[in-house]
Amino acid sequence: MKVGILTYHDTNNYGAQLQAASVQRFLASMSVDAELVDFRPYRHVIRRNMTLARAIYRRNPRAFKREHERNMLFRNAIFDMAKVSAKSTFFAREIPGLCAQYDALVCGSDELWNFGNYRGYMAPYILDFPVRAGVRKVSYAASIGSYVPPADVREKMKSALAAFSQILVRDPTTEAFVRGLGLDATRVVDPTFLVDLGPIVPDVGEFMMISGGMSRAQVDQALAAARQLKLRPISVGVAYPGHEDIYVRATPREWIGYVKAATCHVTSLFHGAALSLKYETPFSVFLTPGKEQKILSLLDWMGEGGRMVAADADAATIAAVASTPLSPELGAIRNQRVAASQAAFMAALTGA
């Protein structure tokens, strides 16, 4: 069986790349010939390169070099972590031909079905294109996020999903949406839980990792929490203005290495929370508008609902939550959910 995977993979985002690589690597670990389809929507490519264009316009060679290096870091990282198709395209219309070689197609994870962003309705991400008879269409941990599709898009999605052999979703909101279309859906874990990608662990002693987009006030409170806990703060992947001295550049595998090695983790990211749960690193996660549902549902599902802190939480609260040991039951809960998700994924692909 040859499997093609359509998901976000060519993007400057740790979580997106890690979930994409994890889907491919998990299937490979199960002796499935799987690869990421190298679909890079032209709208995304243009948006991604706007930072380069701005640097040229402003005649800022230093900014151009920095942004180019960042783009290449992530572009090279996905090839380091996963198998990617030899052929690529920027256009949705070329996807049917590019995918004609596969016996099964998988879309997911991440908010692939959130069509309310700049990409618009992306048919490849919901496998809305013709395939030859017998090709199975499956989603794995796909999410609609907070998107509420208008009637015309809802009908497109219903028609596309009706052709799926199995619909596996990441969160209860997406599960409810699919069931509202009159179709069946099963909740599974984010793919970053499915397989180990070989984190590159730093040797830097005890530290608090800080990750994700944060307001200036949140950064200040996180740093104050680090001082209260007598831990060195390290921001991985984000250079917060005024605090560039704690920033470290990292590939995705280095990023998860920092999560694994951290004494505790303060984050605003869904995957920051997910990978802290995976590696059993104590953490707190800011309640971020637009991300509340997916983060809270993950925490509750894993029995760690108390890890969320308010967007304006003070240092004492952040320190108290981030330094609290994870539940002794976490490992058993997580492992049970992962095993069930792995079994559901393979059954969906094989029809067993």
TORTIRO-502853 format. One record per residue (C-alpha): residue in three letters; chain; x, y, z. Coordinates in Angstrom, 2 decimals. Example, Ala and Ser with C-alpha at 12.3 -4.5 7.8 and 13.67 -1.06 7.14 Angstrom:
{"ALA"; "A"; {12.30; -4.50; 7.80}},
{"SER"; "A"; {13.67; -1.06; 7.14}},
//
This chain:
{"MET"; "A"; {0.00; 0.00; 0.00}},
{"LYS"; "A"; {1.29; 3.44; -0.95}},
{"VAL"; "A"; {-0.15; 6.33; 1.06}},
{"GLY"; "A"; {-0.11; 10.05; 0.30}},
{"ILE"; "A"; {-0.50; 12.54; 3.15}},
{"LEU"; "A"; {-1.89; 16.03; 2.59}},
{"THR"; "A"; {-1.36; 18.42; 5.47}},
{"TYR"; "A"; {0.48; 21.58; 6.49}},
{"HIS"; "A"; {4.16; 20.71; 6.29}},
{"ASP"; "A"; {6.01; 23.51; 4.47}},
{"THR"; "A"; {5.51; 26.20; 7.06}},
{"ASN"; "A"; {7.57; 28.07; 9.66}},
{"ASN"; "A"; {5.70; 26.49; 12.54}},
{"TYR"; "A"; {6.99; 23.86; 14.95}},
{"GLY"; "A"; {3.64; 22.23; 15.70}},
{"ALA"; "A"; {2.60; 21.99; 12.05}},
{"GLN"; "A"; {5.85; 20.40; 10.97}},
{"LEU"; "A"; {5.96; 18.01; 13.91}},
{"GLN"; "A"; {2.42; 16.77; 13.33}},
{"ALA"; "A"; {3.07; 16.30; 9.61}},
{"ALA"; "A"; {6.29; 14.36; 10.18}},
{"SER"; "A"; {4.65; 12.28; 12.91}},
{"VAL"; "A"; {1.87; 11.06; 10.61}},
{"GLN"; "A"; {4.40; 9.91; 8.02}},
{"ARG"; "A"; {6.85; 8.43; 10.51}},
{"PHE"; "A"; {4.14; 6.53; 12.38}},
{"LEU"; "A"; {2.92; 4.91; 9.16}},
{"ALA"; "A"; {6.50; 4.10; 8.19}},
{"SER"; "A"; {6.98; 2.45; 11.59}},
{"MET"; "A"; {4.00; 0.24; 10.71}},
{"SER"; "A"; {5.72; -0.78; 7.44}},
{"VAL"; "A"; {3.44; 1.43; 5.32}},
{"ASP"; "A"; {4.98; 3.17; 2.30}},
{"ALA"; "A"; {3.81; 6.68; 3.11}},
{"GLU"; "A"; {4.98; 10.15; 2.11}},
{"LEU"; "A"; {3.96; 13.75; 2.52}},
{"VAL"; "A"; {2.57; 15.16; -0.72}},
{"ASP"; "A"; {4.64; 18.27; -1.37}},
{"PHE"; "A"; {1.69; 20.61; -1.93}},
{"ARG"; "A"; {2.63; 24.21; -1.14}},
{"PRO"; "A"; {-0.39; 26.43; -1.89}},
{"TYR"; "A"; {0.74; 29.47; -3.85}},
{"ARG"; "A"; {-1.12; 31.82; -1.49}},
{"HIS"; "A"; {0.91; 30.45; 1.40}},
{"VAL"; "A"; {4.18; 30.71; -0.52}},
{"ILE"; "A"; {3.47; 34.35; -1.35}},
{"ARG"; "A"; {2.55; 35.14; 2.25}},
{"ARG"; "A"; {5.61; 33.33; 3.57}},
{"ASN"; "A"; {7.93; 35.30; 1.31}},
{"MET"; "A"; {6.41; 38.70; 2.08}},
{"THR"; "A"; {8.95; 39.12; 4.88}},
{"LEU"; "A"; {11.72; 38.76; 2.31}},
{"ALA"; "A"; {10.03; 41.27; 0.02}},
{"ARG"; "A"; {9.66; 43.77; 2.88}},
{"ALA"; "A"; {13.34; 43.42; 3.74}},
{"ILE"; "A"; {14.30; 44.13; 0.13}},
{"TYR"; "A"; {11.93; 47.11; -0.03}},
{"ARG"; "A"; {13.40; 48.51; 3.17}},
{"ARG"; "A"; {16.94; 47.77; 1.99}},
{"ASN"; "A"; {17.62; 45.73; 5.10}},
{"PRO"; "A"; {20.01; 42.92; 4.14}},
{"ARG"; "A"; {20.29; 41.74; 7.75}},
{"ALA"; "A"; {16.52; 41.17; 7.99}},
{"PHE"; "A"; {16.53; 39.46; 4.58}},
{"LYS"; "A"; {19.29; 37.10; 5.68}},
{"ARG"; "A"; {17.49; 36.33; 8.97}},
{"GLU"; "A"; {14.14; 35.59; 7.31}},
{"HIS"; "A"; {15.72; 33.57; 4.49}},
{"GLU"; "A"; {17.62; 31.46; 7.00}},
{"ARG"; "A"; {14.40; 30.90; 8.97}},
{"ASN"; "A"; {12.55; 29.78; 5.83}},
{"MET"; "A"; {15.34; 27.39; 4.90}},
{"LEU"; "A"; {15.59; 26.04; 8.46}},
{"PHE"; "A"; {12.00; 24.86; 8.32}},
{"ARG"; "A"; {12.09; 23.80; 4.68}},
{"ASN"; "A"; {15.12; 21.60; 5.35}},
{"ALA"; "A"; {13.71; 20.33; 8.65}},
{"ILE"; "A"; {10.74; 18.54; 7.11}},
{"PHE"; "A"; {13.04; 16.60; 4.78}},
{"ASP"; "A"; {15.17; 15.69; 7.80}},
{"MET"; "A"; {12.18; 14.35; 9.72}},
{"ALA"; "A"; {9.97; 12.74; 7.08}},
{"LYS"; "A"; {9.69; 11.33; 3.57}},
{"VAL"; "A"; {8.35; 13.92; 1.12}},
{"SER"; "A"; {7.15; 13.26; -2.42}},
{"ALA"; "A"; {9.66; 13.87; -5.20}},
{"LYS"; "A"; {7.13; 15.91; -7.18}},
{"SER"; "A"; {5.60; 19.10; -5.83}},
{"THR"; "A"; {2.98; 21.65; -6.81}},
{"PHE"; "A"; {1.68; 25.06; -5.80}},
{"PHE"; "A"; {-1.75; 24.53; -7.36}},
{"ALA"; "A"; {-4.77; 22.56; -6.14}},
{"ARG"; "A"; {-5.76; 21.71; -9.72}},
{"GLU"; "A"; {-2.61; 19.56; -10.10}},
{"ILE"; "A"; {-3.29; 17.47; -6.99}},
{"PRO"; "A"; {-5.44; 14.75; -8.68}},
{"GLY"; "A"; {-2.60; 13.92; -11.07}},
{"LEU"; "A"; {0.04; 14.13; -8.36}},
{"CYS"; "A"; {-1.98; 11.76; -6.14}},
{"ALA"; "A"; {-2.90; 9.22; -8.83}},
{"GLN"; "A"; {-0.12; 6.88; -7.64}},
{"TYR"; "A"; {-1.51; 6.36; -4.12}},
{"ASP"; "A"; {-3.67; 3.51; -2.85}},
{"ALA"; "A"; {-4.88; 5.60; 0.09}},
{"LEU"; "A"; {-4.92; 9.29; 0.97}},
{"VAL"; "A"; {-4.73; 10.83; 4.43}},
{"CYS"; "A"; {-5.51; 14.42; 5.34}},
{"GLY"; "A"; {-4.63; 15.84; 8.73}},
{"SER"; "A"; {-3.73; 16.78; 11.39}},
{"ASP"; "A"; {-3.98; 20.42; 12.46}},
{"GLU"; "A"; {-6.73; 22.91; 11.54}},
{"LEU"; "A"; {-6.85; 21.77; 7.93}},
{"TRP"; "A"; {-10.60; 22.28; 7.77}},
{"ASN"; "A"; {-10.47; 25.84; 9.08}},
{"PHE"; "A"; {-11.16; 27.49; 5.73}},
{"GLY"; "A"; {-11.73; 30.92; 7.23}},
{"ASN"; "A"; {-8.09; 31.94; 6.84}},
{"TYR"; "A"; {-6.18; 33.51; 3.95}},
{"ARG"; "A"; {-5.98; 30.20; 2.08}},
{"GLY"; "A"; {-9.74; 29.97; 1.65}},
{"TYR"; "A"; {-11.38; 26.65; 0.76}},
{"MET"; "A"; {-8.54; 24.23; 0.01}},
{"ALA"; "A"; {-9.99; 21.13; -1.65}},
{"PRO"; "A"; {-6.78; 19.05; -1.27}},
{"TYR"; "A"; {-6.91; 19.38; 2.53}},
{"ILE"; "A"; {-10.32; 17.71; 2.66}},
{"LEU"; "A"; {-9.53; 15.34; -0.25}},
{"ASP"; "A"; {-12.20; 16.99; -2.37}},
{"PHE"; "A"; {-11.00; 15.67; -5.73}},
{"PRO"; "A"; {-11.65; 12.55; -7.82}},
{"VAL"; "A"; {-9.61; 9.39; -7.29}},
{"ARG"; "A"; {-9.63; 6.01; -8.97}},
{"ALA"; "A"; {-11.92; 3.26; -7.70}},
{"GLY"; "A"; {-10.71; 1.56; -4.52}},
{"VAL"; "A"; {-8.59; 4.42; -3.17}},
{"ARG"; "A"; {-9.39; 4.98; 0.50}},
{"LYS"; "A"; {-9.79; 8.50; 1.85}},
{"VAL"; "A"; {-9.06; 8.94; 5.55}},
{"SER"; "A"; {-8.57; 11.88; 7.87}},
{"TYR"; "A"; {-6.31; 11.69; 10.89}},
{"ALA"; "A"; {-6.79; 14.21; 13.74}},
{"ALA"; "A"; {-8.15; 16.86; 11.41}},
{"SER"; "A"; {-9.70; 19.92; 13.04}},
{"ILE"; "A"; {-12.07; 22.70; 12.04}},
{"GLY"; "A"; {-10.81; 24.93; 14.85}},
{"SER"; "A"; {-13.21; 27.75; 15.67}},
{"TYR"; "A"; {-14.36; 28.08; 12.05}},
{"VAL"; "A"; {-18.10; 28.13; 11.35}},
{"PRO"; "A"; {-18.48; 27.49; 7.61}},
{"PRO"; "A"; {-21.12; 29.33; 5.62}},
{"ALA"; "A"; {-23.83; 27.21; 4.01}},
{"ASP"; "A"; {-22.08; 26.77; 0.64}},
{"VAL"; "A"; {-18.79; 25.68; 2.20}},
{"ARG"; "A"; {-20.62; 23.41; 4.64}},
{"GLU"; "A"; {-22.24; 21.62; 1.69}},
{"LYS"; "A"; {-18.86; 21.25; -0.04}},
{"MET"; "A"; {-17.39; 19.77; 3.12}},
{"LYS"; "A"; {-20.32; 17.40; 3.58}},
{"SER"; "A"; {-20.01; 16.14; 0.01}},
{"ALA"; "A"; {-16.24; 15.65; 0.35}},
{"LEU"; "A"; {-16.43; 13.91; 3.74}},
{"ALA"; "A"; {-19.18; 11.57; 2.56}},
{"ALA"; "A"; {-16.54; 9.91; 0.34}},
{"PHE"; "A"; {-14.24; 9.11; 3.29}},
{"SER"; "A"; {-13.72; 5.56; 4.48}},
{"GLN"; "A"; {-13.13; 6.88; 8.00}},
{"ILE"; "A"; {-13.16; 10.32; 9.62}},
{"LEU"; "A"; {-10.76; 10.63; 12.55}},
{"VAL"; "A"; {-10.73; 14.06; 14.22}},
{"ARG"; "A"; {-8.67; 15.83; 16.88}},
{"ASP"; "A"; {-11.25; 17.53; 19.08}},
{"PRO"; "A"; {-14.89; 17.37; 20.22}},
{"THR"; "A"; {-15.86; 20.50; 18.25}},
{"THR"; "A"; {-14.83; 18.88; 14.97}},
{"GLU"; "A"; {-16.45; 15.61; 16.01}},
{"ALA"; "A"; {-19.74; 17.45; 16.68}},
{"PHE"; "A"; {-19.47; 19.28; 13.33}},
{"VAL"; "A"; {-19.02; 16.04; 11.39}},
{"ARG"; "A"; {-21.86; 14.35; 13.25}},
{"GLY"; "A"; {-24.00; 17.41; 12.49}},
{"LEU"; "A"; {-23.49; 16.61; 8.81}},
{"GLY"; "A"; {-24.99; 13.19; 9.43}},
{"LEU"; "A"; {-21.61; 11.43; 9.24}},
{"ASP"; "A"; {-19.66; 9.42; 11.79}},
{"ALA"; "A"; {-16.42; 10.62; 13.40}},
{"THR"; "A"; {-13.96; 9.27; 15.97}},
{"ARG"; "A"; {-11.73; 11.36; 18.17}},
{"VAL"; "A"; {-8.01; 10.52; 18.20}},
{"VAL"; "A"; {-4.85; 12.02; 19.68}},
{"ASP"; "A"; {-2.72; 14.58; 17.90}},
{"PRO"; "A"; {-0.14; 12.75; 15.74}},
{"THR"; "A"; {2.76; 14.11; 17.79}},
{"PHE"; "A"; {1.76; 11.49; 20.38}},
{"LEU"; "A"; {1.97; 8.60; 17.90}},
{"VAL"; "A"; {5.70; 8.27; 17.38}},
{"ASP"; "A"; {9.03; 9.60; 18.63}},
{"LEU"; "A"; {10.85; 11.89; 16.21}},
{"GLY"; "A"; {14.19; 11.78; 18.04}},
{"PRO"; "A"; {14.31; 14.99; 20.06}},
{"ILE"; "A"; {17.74; 16.64; 20.20}},
{"VAL"; "A"; {18.12; 17.31; 23.92}},
{"PRO"; "A"; {20.25; 20.31; 24.99}},
{"ASP"; "A"; {22.75; 20.13; 27.80}},
{"VAL"; "A"; {21.99; 23.42; 29.56}},
{"GLY"; "A"; {21.10; 22.43; 33.11}},
{"GLU"; "A"; {17.84; 23.35; 34.79}},
{"PHE"; "A"; {15.70; 25.91; 32.96}},
{"MET"; "A"; {12.18; 27.14; 32.26}},
{"MET"; "A"; {11.23; 26.94; 28.60}},
{"ILE"; "A"; {9.03; 29.75; 27.28}},
{"SER"; "A"; {7.30; 29.28; 23.92}},
{"GLY"; "A"; {4.63; 30.72; 21.67}},
{"GLY"; "A"; {3.27; 34.14; 20.88}},
{"MET"; "A"; {2.77; 36.20; 24.03}},
{"SER"; "A"; {1.98; 39.78; 24.93}},
{"ARG"; "A"; {4.68; 41.88; 26.55}},
{"ALA"; "A"; {2.85; 41.52; 29.89}},
{"GLN"; "A"; {2.73; 37.73; 29.56}},
{"VAL"; "A"; {6.44; 37.56; 28.81}},
{"ASP"; "A"; {7.19; 39.77; 31.81}},
{"GLN"; "A"; {5.08; 37.58; 34.10}},
{"ALA"; "A"; {6.65; 34.38; 32.73}},
{"LEU"; "A"; {10.13; 35.77; 33.39}},
{"ALA"; "A"; {9.10; 36.80; 36.89}},
{"ALA"; "A"; {7.82; 33.24; 37.43}},
{"ALA"; "A"; {11.21; 31.90; 36.35}},
{"ARG"; "A"; {12.91; 34.14; 38.90}},
{"GLN"; "A"; {10.55; 32.93; 41.63}},
{"LEU"; "A"; {11.42; 29.33; 40.75}},
{"LYS"; "A"; {15.13; 30.19; 40.47}},
{"LEU"; "A"; {15.26; 28.83; 36.94}},
{"ARG"; "A"; {17.07; 30.16; 33.89}},
{"PRO"; "A"; {14.47; 31.26; 31.28}},
{"ILE"; "A"; {15.00; 30.17; 27.67}},
{"SER"; "A"; {12.69; 31.22; 24.84}},
{"VAL"; "A"; {12.89; 28.66; 22.06}},
{"GLY"; "A"; {12.01; 29.79; 18.58}},
{"VAL"; "A"; {10.59; 33.21; 19.53}},
{"ALA"; "A"; {12.73; 36.31; 20.13}},
{"TYR"; "A"; {10.57; 38.39; 22.45}},
{"PRO"; "A"; {11.27; 42.14; 22.01}},
{"GLY"; "A"; {13.60; 43.35; 24.71}},
{"HIS"; "A"; {14.53; 39.81; 25.76}},
{"GLU"; "A"; {16.61; 38.62; 22.83}},
{"ASP"; "A"; {19.28; 37.49; 25.31}},
{"ILE"; "A"; {17.18; 34.45; 26.33}},
{"TYR"; "A"; {16.34; 33.44; 22.74}},
{"VAL"; "A"; {17.70; 30.29; 21.12}},
{"ARG"; "A"; {17.19; 29.29; 17.52}},
{"ALA"; "A"; {16.05; 25.70; 17.08}},
{"THR"; "A"; {14.99; 23.16; 14.49}},
{"PRO"; "A"; {11.75; 21.27; 15.25}},
{"ARG"; "A"; {13.68; 18.30; 16.67}},
{"GLU"; "A"; {15.71; 20.67; 18.84}},
{"TRP"; "A"; {12.47; 22.38; 19.92}},
{"ILE"; "A"; {11.01; 19.12; 21.24}},
{"GLY"; "A"; {14.38; 18.42; 22.85}},
{"TYR"; "A"; {13.99; 21.60; 24.87}},
{"VAL"; "A"; {10.44; 20.58; 25.85}},
{"LYS"; "A"; {11.72; 17.21; 27.01}},
{"ALA"; "A"; {14.65; 18.65; 28.96}},
{"ALA"; "A"; {12.90; 21.62; 30.58}},
{"THR"; "A"; {12.35; 21.69; 34.32}},
{"CYS"; "A"; {9.02; 23.32; 33.45}},
{"HIS"; "A"; {7.39; 24.95; 30.45}},
{"VAL"; "A"; {5.31; 28.13; 30.06}},
{"THR"; "A"; {3.56; 28.22; 26.69}},
{"SER"; "A"; {0.67; 29.66; 24.71}},
{"LEU"; "A"; {0.68; 26.86; 22.14}},
{"PHE"; "A"; {-1.51; 23.80; 21.62}},
{"HIS"; "A"; {1.55; 21.76; 20.69}},
{"GLY"; "A"; {3.46; 23.28; 23.58}},
{"ALA"; "A"; {0.86; 21.70; 25.87}},
{"ALA"; "A"; {0.65; 18.47; 23.85}},
{"LEU"; "A"; {4.38; 17.82; 23.86}},
{"SER"; "A"; {4.68; 18.69; 27.54}},
{"LEU"; "A"; {2.06; 16.00; 28.16}},
{"LYS"; "A"; {3.96; 13.59; 25.93}},
{"TYR"; "A"; {7.30; 14.11; 27.69}},
{"GLU"; "A"; {5.72; 14.65; 31.12}},
{"THR"; "A"; {7.23; 18.08; 31.58}},
{"PRO"; "A"; {5.32; 20.21; 34.14}},
{"PHE"; "A"; {3.78; 23.21; 32.38}},
{"SER"; "A"; {1.26; 26.01; 32.31}},
{"VAL"; "A"; {-0.50; 27.24; 29.19}},
{"PHE"; "A"; {-2.06; 30.66; 28.70}},
{"LEU"; "A"; {-5.74; 30.79; 27.83}},
{"THR"; "A"; {-5.33; 32.32; 24.40}},
{"PRO"; "A"; {-8.37; 33.68; 22.52}},
{"GLY"; "A"; {-9.20; 31.36; 19.61}},
{"LYS"; "A"; {-7.27; 28.45; 21.10}},
{"GLU"; "A"; {-9.29; 27.88; 24.28}},
{"GLN"; "A"; {-11.44; 25.06; 22.97}},
{"LYS"; "A"; {-8.71; 22.92; 21.44}},
{"ILE"; "A"; {-6.30; 23.37; 24.35}},
{"LEU"; "A"; {-8.88; 22.86; 27.09}},
{"SER"; "A"; {-10.31; 19.77; 25.39}},
{"LEU"; "A"; {-6.80; 18.28; 25.16}},
{"LEU"; "A"; {-6.04; 19.02; 28.82}},
{"ASP"; "A"; {-9.35; 17.62; 30.03}},
{"TRP"; "A"; {-8.96; 14.50; 27.84}},
{"MET"; "A"; {-5.58; 13.83; 29.43}},
{"GLY"; "A"; {-6.75; 14.60; 32.99}},
{"GLU"; "A"; {-4.68; 17.79; 33.27}},
{"GLY"; "A"; {-7.38; 20.46; 33.07}},
{"GLY"; "A"; {-5.74; 22.58; 35.75}},
{"ARG"; "A"; {-2.80; 23.52; 33.52}},
{"MET"; "A"; {-4.56; 26.46; 31.86}},
{"VAL"; "A"; {-3.95; 29.94; 33.31}},
{"ALA"; "A"; {-5.75; 33.17; 32.46}},
{"ALA"; "A"; {-4.28; 35.42; 29.78}},
{"ASP"; "A"; {-3.51; 38.00; 32.48}},
{"ALA"; "A"; {-2.22; 35.51; 35.08}},
{"ASP"; "A"; {0.40; 36.86; 37.46}},
{"ALA"; "A"; {3.84; 35.40; 38.06}},
{"ALA"; "A"; {2.85; 33.59; 41.25}},
{"THR"; "A"; {0.01; 31.77; 39.49}},
{"ILE"; "A"; {2.17; 30.86; 36.50}},
{"ALA"; "A"; {4.95; 29.59; 38.75}},
{"ALA"; "A"; {2.57; 27.55; 40.91}},
{"VAL"; "A"; {0.90; 25.83; 37.95}},
{"ALA"; "A"; {4.05; 25.31; 35.89}},
{"SER"; "A"; {5.97; 23.77; 38.78}},
{"THR"; "A"; {3.19; 21.43; 39.94}},
{"PRO"; "A"; {4.04; 17.80; 39.09}},
{"LEU"; "A"; {1.87; 16.12; 36.50}},
{"SER"; "A"; {-0.73; 13.63; 37.65}},
{"PRO"; "A"; {0.56; 10.09; 38.40}},
{"GLU"; "A"; {-2.32; 8.85; 36.21}},
{"LEU"; "A"; {-1.21; 10.82; 33.14}},
{"GLY"; "A"; {0.99; 8.09; 31.70}},
{"ALA"; "A"; {-1.73; 5.44; 31.80}},
{"ILE"; "A"; {-4.38; 7.80; 30.39}},
{"ARG"; "A"; {-2.12; 9.02; 27.61}},
{"ASN"; "A"; {-0.89; 5.56; 26.66}},
{"GLN"; "A"; {-4.43; 4.20; 26.47}},
{"ARG"; "A"; {-5.56; 7.03; 24.22}},
{"VAL"; "A"; {-2.48; 6.69; 22.01}},
{"ALA"; "A"; {-2.92; 2.92; 21.61}},
{"ALA"; "A"; {-6.60; 3.34; 20.70}},
{"SER"; "A"; {-5.74; 6.08; 18.19}},
{"GLN"; "A"; {-2.99; 4.03; 16.57}},
{"ALA"; "A"; {-5.36; 1.09; 16.18}},
{"ALA"; "A"; {-8.12; 3.31; 14.75}},
{"PHE"; "A"; {-5.72; 4.86; 12.23}},
{"MET"; "A"; {-4.44; 1.54; 10.93}},
{"ALA"; "A"; {-7.95; 0.07; 10.78}},
{"ALA"; "A"; {-9.10; 3.10; 8.78}},
{"LEU"; "A"; {-6.30; 2.66; 6.25}},
{"THR"; "A"; {-6.56; -1.11; 5.87}},
{"GLY"; "A"; {-10.32; -1.48; 6.22}},
{"ALA"; "A"; {-9.78; -4.11; 8.91}},
//
